[in-house]
Amino acid sequence: MTKDTLVKAVSDYIRENGGMTAGYGWYVGVTSEPKRRLFKDHRVNERDGAWIYGQAETDSAAREAEEYLLDIGCQGGPGGGTRAARFVYAYRITLFTQEDTGNSLEHTRKTVEGAV
């Protein structure tokens, strides 16, 4: 997917699943292994959780999409993953998800209510 197509898909999904309103924080990242990151590292419930991922055309497009989603209020931080990281993933933060996965490059950004 192009950066714009990926941003639209993730933004639409967030909007359809509660948006960026109070109580609905979203986390975004880039990876080469989206299922491992979502369900193992971040402990997202695969069956009942709100999550999405998509593959960008290039790692640069993935990072640009991630940066855009961070700028509109998703939590996470730029710089994760390797050059093979072409997947952008996002999930709704719950009491059971884990946002701090030990990656020193991940920094939580303040959620901007109503941005999406």
Sequence and secondary structure as in RCSB ss.txt:
>XXXX:A:sequence
MTKDTLVKAVSDYIRENGGMTAGYGWYVGVTSEPKRRLFKDHRVNERDGAWIYGQAETDSAAREAEEYLLDIGCQ
GGPGGGTRAARFVYAYRITLFTQEDTGNSLEHTRKTVEGAV
>XXXX:A:secstr
  HHHHHHHHHHHHHHTTTT TT  EEEEEES HHIIIIIIS   TTTS EEEEE SSHHHHHHHHHHHHHTT B
  TT S TT  EEEEEE  SS     S TT       TT  
